[in-house]
Amino acid sequence: MHGGWLGTEEQERQVTIVTHGAILDLLRAGVSVVCDDTSLDDAHLTALWDIADRAGAPLRVVDFTAVPLELCLRRDEARTGADRVGDVVITGMWAVYVEGRPSPLPLPPLVQATVETPHGWLVPAQGGTR
């Protein structure tokens, strides 16, 4: 969208708007969507839940926070060029989102209030919960 990662809040906002719009349109068209996000904050997961809810689609959250930091760093090392994320970014995200927190991460209250099965499927109520 911008020819590469700029690292600005404006770029992140624009990419999120476009991504969420595409997810909603695809779900409404009956297409299954996988969003392999590293945004682990409650607001982001709640926004994805809301998109699934508006589309009448189930949401499944798969939590990979149990993957050891060292393995993440080794996997990144195997990447080349622009595909590499970098030790500083990975270690920083781990410190903010994973270190000292339970695994799997607790779900945001709005998402937690939906029907949850032992397999991690979160099914928004038909027609919304608001």
Secondary structure in CASP SS format (residue, H / E / C, confidence):
PFRMAT SS
TARGET T0000
AUTHOR 0000-0000-0000
METHOD secondary structure of the structure
MODEL  1
M C 1.00
H C 1.00
G C 1.00
G C 1.00
W C 1.00
L C 1.00
G C 1.00
T C 1.00
E H 1.00
E H 1.00
Q H 1.00
E H 1.00
R H 1.00
Q H 1.00
V H 1.00
T H 1.00
I H 1.00
V H 1.00
T H 1.00
H H 1.00
G H 1.00
A H 1.00
I H 1.00
L H 1.00
D H 1.00
L H 1.00
L H 1.00
R H 1.00
A C 1.00
G C 1.00
V C 1.00
S C 1.00
V C 1.00
V C 1.00
C C 1.00
D C 1.00
D C 1.00
T C 1.00
S C 1.00
L C 1.00
D C 1.00
D H 1.00
A H 1.00
H H 1.00
L H 1.00
T H 1.00
A H 1.00
L H 1.00
W H 1.00
D H 1.00
I H 1.00
A H 1.00
D H 1.00
R H 1.00
A H 1.00
G C 1.00
A C 1.00
P C 1.00
L E 1.00
R E 1.00
V C 1.00
V C 1.00
D C 1.00
F C 1.00
T C 1.00
A C 1.00
V C 1.00
P C 1.00
L H 1.00
E H 1.00
L H 1.00
C H 1.00
L H 1.00
R H 1.00
R H 1.00
D H 1.00
E H 1.00
A C 1.00
R C 1.00
T C 1.00
G H 1.00
A H 1.00
D H 1.00
R C 1.00
V C 1.00
G C 1.00
D H 1.00
V H 1.00
V H 1.00
I H 1.00
T H 1.00
G H 1.00
M H 1.00
W H 1.00
A H 1.00
V H 1.00
Y H 1.00
V C 1.00
E C 1.00
G C 1.00
R C 1.00
P C 1.00
S C 1.00
P C 1.00
L C 1.00
P C 1.00
L C 1.00
P C 1.00
P H 1.00
L H 1.00
V H 1.00
Q H 1.00
A C 1.00
T C 1.00
V E 1.00
E E 1.00
T C 1.00
P C 1.00
H C 1.00
G C 1.00
W E 1.00
L E 1.00
V E 1.00
P C 1.00
A C 1.00
Q C 1.00
G C 1.00
G C 1.00
T C 1.00
R C 1.00
END
